[in-house]
Amino acid sequence: MRKLLLVSAVLLVAAAPPAKPKTPSEIVAEAPAGAWRDIAADDLLVMDLRNGAQVVIQLAPQFAPVHVANIRALAKGGWWTGSAIYRVQDNYVVQWGNNESAKPLPAGVVAKPPAEYHRALRGLAVRPLGYADAYAPGAGFAAGWPIGYDAKAGTANLVHCSGYVGVGRDLSPDTGTGGELYAVIGHAPRHLDRNIAVVGRVIEGIDRLSALPRGTEALGFYKDESMHVPISAVRLGSEIPSGVRPAFQYMDTQSASFGAYVKARANRKDDFFIRPAGGVDLCNAAVPVRKRPA
C-alpha cells in the first residue's frame, strides 16, 4: 500500500503543470522593499511648465559631477524661470533653456566644464546585460543606470535611452554648461553616446514632453517665440517642502529582482508572445522607477 501511495504521489507531481513564468511587470510588482533604493531629494530636478505640466528628472552625479553641480546651481539661482522649451524634433529630442545670452550664469556655475562623456569603470559594481551591444564593447547596469563600458580602456558611460537627459552644447571643445538640456523622446539615439554629457533621466512627465507640437523649422526648432512652451520654474527636490515634494525609488540593479526582470525582458513567455527574442537591447530593459510607497 505504501508503495502504491508513493507511486500515486509521484504521478501527481509529474502531472502538475509547470509554473507559469512571471512577466516583467509581475516581477517588478512583487519585488521586495529591499530591492528598491530611494532617490535623494537633491538628485531630483522638478520642472513646472506654464501649461500646468510637471516633469521630474533624476540626476546622475556619479557620471557627470561637474555638469550636475552646475544644474543644481542653476536651479537654486532660478536661472530657468522665464525660459522655455524651444525645440521639439519628432522621434528625437525636446530641448529647453537658451538663456545664456539673456542673463548671466549664477555664482558657482563652471562656465567650461570638463567633457564628462565617460567616467572610470573602476568603482562601479556592474551587472552585465548578458547580450551584445552595438555601441559599446560591454553593456550592463551600475548604480541604477544602464551603461556602456570598455573593460580594456577602463571607462563607462551613460547611454542615450528614451527619456534620458543630456546637455546641449556647441561644437567641440564646447561641452555645455547644463543651462540647455534636452530629453530624448524617440528611438534611442545611441550614436550620441560619449559625445555629449548625459546627466539624468525623466522619471515622470515624459508623456507631457513627447506630446508637445513638433517644431517646423530645421531640427525641430519652433518657428517663432509665440510657439515656445514657457517654463514657470525649475527646482531641486530639496527646495520643495517635504509634504509636497515628489518622492521616487529605483530598483537596485544588483538585486535578484532586477536580474530576474532583465531575464524576463529577454525571454518573454507572456501569453501574447509566440517566440521569445532570446535577447534584449540595453534601452529595452529600462531600470524600473516607482513613486515611493507611503
C-alpha positions in Angstrom: 0.0 0.0 0.0 2.8 2.4 0.9 4.4 1.7 -2.5 1.1 2.4 -4.3 0.7 5.7 -2.4 4.3 6.7 -3.3 3.7 5.9 -6.9 0.4 7.9 -6.9 2.2 10.9 -5.3 4.9 10.8 -8.0 2.4 10.6 -10.8 0.5 13.6 -9.3 3.7 15.7 -9.2 4.6 14.6 -12.7 1.1 15.6 -13.9 1.2 19.0 -12.3 1.5 21.8 -14.9 4.8 23.8 -14.8 4.7 27.1 -13.0 3.8 29.9 -15.4 6.7 32.3 -15.9 6.3 35.7 -14.4 6.1 38.7 -16.7 8.5 41.6 -16.2 5.6 43.7 -14.8 4.8 40.9 -12.2 8.5 40.7 -11.2 8.6 44.5 -10.6 5.2 44.5 -8.7 6.4 41.6 -6.4 9.9 42.9 -5.8 10.5 43.2 -2.0 11.2 46.5 -0.3 14.9 45.6 -0.1 15.1 45.7 -3.9 14.4 49.4 -4.1 16.5 52.4 -3.4 15.3 55.9 -2.5 16.3 58.8 -4.9 17.8 61.6 -2.9 15.8 64.9 -3.0 18.9 66.7 -4.2 19.0 64.4 -7.2 15.5 65.4 -8.3 15.0 68.2 -10.8 11.4 69.4 -11.0 10.4 71.4 -14.0 7.0 73.1 -14.0 5.6 74.3 -17.3 3.2 77.2 -17.6 0.7 74.9 -19.3 0.3 73.0 -16.0 2.6 70.1 -16.8 5.3 68.9 -14.4 8.4 67.0 -15.4 10.6 65.2 -12.9 14.2 64.3 -13.7 16.6 62.1 -11.8 20.1 63.5 -11.9 23.2 61.3 -12.2 26.1 62.9 -10.3 28.0 59.6 -10.3 28.6 60.1 -14.1 28.7 63.8 -14.7 29.5 65.5 -11.4 30.5 68.9 -12.7 27.6 69.3 -15.0 25.2 68.1 -12.3 26.7 70.6 -9.8 26.1 73.3 -12.5 22.5 72.2 -12.9 21.9 72.3 -9.2 23.4 75.8 -9.0 21.3 76.9 -12.0 18.1 75.6 -10.3 18.9 77.2 -7.0 19.6 80.5 -8.8 16.2 80.4 -10.5 18.0 80.6 -13.8 15.4 78.7 -15.9 12.4 80.8 -14.7 11.1 82.6 -17.7 12.9 80.4 -20.2 11.2 78.0 -22.5 11.1 74.8 -24.5 12.1 75.9 -27.9 12.8 72.7 -29.8 10.7 69.6 -30.3 12.1 67.3 -33.0 10.0 64.3 -33.9 11.4 61.0 -32.8 14.4 62.7 -31.4 14.5 65.3 -28.6 12.8 68.1 -26.7 15.2 70.9 -25.7 14.9 73.8 -23.3 16.9 76.7 -21.7 18.6 79.0 -24.2 19.1 81.7 -21.6 22.8 82.3 -21.6 22.7 85.3 -23.9 19.8 86.9 -21.9 21.2 86.7 -18.3 24.4 85.8 -16.5 25.1 82.4 -15.1 24.6 82.1 -11.3 27.6 82.1 -9.0 29.2 78.7 -8.7 28.5 77.6 -12.3 31.5 76.3 -14.1 31.4 78.0 -17.5 33.6 75.4 -19.2 33.1 72.0 -17.6 35.2 69.1 -18.5 34.0 66.7 -21.2 32.1 64.3 -18.9 31.2 61.9 -21.7 32.5 58.9 -19.7 34.0 58.1 -16.3 36.3 55.5 -14.8 34.9 52.0 -14.8 36.7 51.4 -11.5 34.5 51.8 -8.5 31.3 50.7 -10.3 29.6 47.4 -9.4 28.5 46.3 -12.9 25.8 43.8 -13.7 26.5 42.8 -17.3 23.5 42.8 -19.6 24.5 39.4 -21.0 23.8 40.3 -24.6 25.8 42.1 -27.3 25.6 45.8 -27.7 26.1 47.6 -31.0 27.6 50.8 -29.4 30.0 49.6 -26.7 32.3 46.6 -26.0 30.2 45.9 -22.9 26.7 46.8 -21.8 25.1 46.5 -18.4 23.9 48.3 -15.3 25.6 50.1 -12.5 24.3 52.2 -9.6 20.8 52.1 -11.0 21.7 53.2 -14.5 22.2 51.5 -17.9 25.8 51.9 -19.1 28.1 51.1 -21.9 31.6 50.2 -20.8 35.0 49.2 -22.1 36.9 47.0 -19.7 40.1 47.3 -21.6 40.1 51.1 -21.6 38.6 51.1 -18.1 35.7 53.5 -19.0 32.0 53.6 -18.5 29.3 55.9 -19.8 25.6 56.6 -19.5 23.6 55.9 -22.7 21.0 57.8 -24.7 17.9 55.7 -24.0 14.4 57.2 -24.5 13.7 59.7 -21.7 17.3 60.3 -20.9 18.5 63.9 -20.4 21.7 65.4 -22.0 23.5 68.7 -22.1 23.1 70.8 -25.2 26.5 72.1 -26.5 28.1 73.8 -29.4 30.9 72.3 -31.5 33.8 70.8 -29.6 35.7 71.9 -27.5 32.5 73.4 -26.0 30.9 70.9 -23.5 27.8 72.9 -22.5 27.2 74.4 -19.0 24.0 72.4 -18.3 21.9 75.5 -19.0 20.5 74.0 -22.1 19.1 70.5 -21.6 17.3 68.0 -23.8 15.3 64.9 -23.3 15.1 62.0 -25.7 11.5 61.4 -26.9 12.1 58.9 -29.7 14.1 55.8 -30.6 17.4 55.8 -28.5 20.0 57.9 -30.4 22.9 55.8 -29.1 25.3 57.4 -31.7 25.3 60.3 -29.3 26.9 58.2 -26.5 30.3 59.5 -25.4 29.8 62.7 -27.5 27.6 64.6 -25.1 27.2 64.6 -21.3 24.2 62.6 -20.2 23.1 63.9 -16.8 19.9 62.0 -15.9 16.6 60.7 -17.0 12.9 61.8 -16.9 11.1 59.7 -14.4 7.8 61.4 -14.6 6.2 63.6 -17.3 7.9 62.3 -20.4 4.4 61.9 -21.9 3.9 65.6 -21.5 7.1 66.4 -23.3 6.6 63.9 -26.1 3.0 65.2 -26.7 4.2 68.8 -27.5 3.7 70.1 -31.0 6.6 69.5 -33.3 8.8 72.4 -34.4 8.5 73.1 -38.1 12.0 74.6 -38.7 15.2 72.6 -39.3 16.0 70.2 -36.4 12.6 70.8 -34.9 13.1 74.4 -33.7 9.9 76.4 -33.3 9.5 79.0 -36.0 9.0 81.9 -33.6 8.8 82.6 -29.9 5.0 82.6 -29.8 5.3 78.8 -30.2 7.7 78.4 -27.2 6.4 76.5 -24.2 7.2 78.7 -21.2 8.8 77.3 -18.1 7.4 78.6 -14.8 10.1 77.2 -12.5 12.8 74.6 -12.2 13.7 73.5 -8.7 15.6 70.8 -6.9 13.5 68.3 -4.9 15.4 69.5 -1.8 14.0 73.0 -2.3 10.4 71.8 -2.2 8.7 71.2 1.2 8.8 67.6 2.2 5.0 67.3 2.4 4.6 68.1 -1.3 7.9 67.0 -2.7 7.9 64.2 -5.3 9.5 61.1 -3.9 10.7 58.2 -6.0 12.6 54.9 -5.9 14.6 53.0 -8.4 15.2 49.2 -8.5 18.6 48.2 -7.3 20.4 46.9 -10.4 22.4 44.4 -8.2 19.2 42.9 -6.7 17.9 39.4 -7.5 14.6 41.0 -8.6 16.4 43.1 -11.2 18.3 40.1 -12.5 15.0 38.2 -12.9 13.4 41.3 -14.6 16.2 41.5 -17.2 16.0 37.8 -17.9 12.2 38.0 -18.4 12.6 41.0 -20.7 14.9 39.0 -22.9 12.8 35.8 -22.8 9.2 36.9 -23.0 6.8 34.0 -22.3 3.7 36.0 -21.7 0.5 34.6 -23.3 0.9 37.1 -26.2 4.3 36.0 -27.2 4.9 33.2 -29.7 8.7 33.2 -29.9 10.8 34.8 -27.2 13.6 37.0 -28.6 16.3 35.4 -26.6 18.0 38.8 -26.1 17.2 42.3 -25.1 18.5 45.8 -26.1 20.1 47.8 -23.2 17.4 50.5 -23.5 14.6 48.0 -23.7 15.4 46.8 -20.2 14.7 50.1 -18.5 15.5 50.3 -14.8 12.2 50.3 -13.0 11.3 53.5 -11.1 8.3 54.0 -8.9 6.8 56.5 -6.5 8.0 55.8 -3.0 5.3 53.9 -1.1 3.7 55.9 1.7 
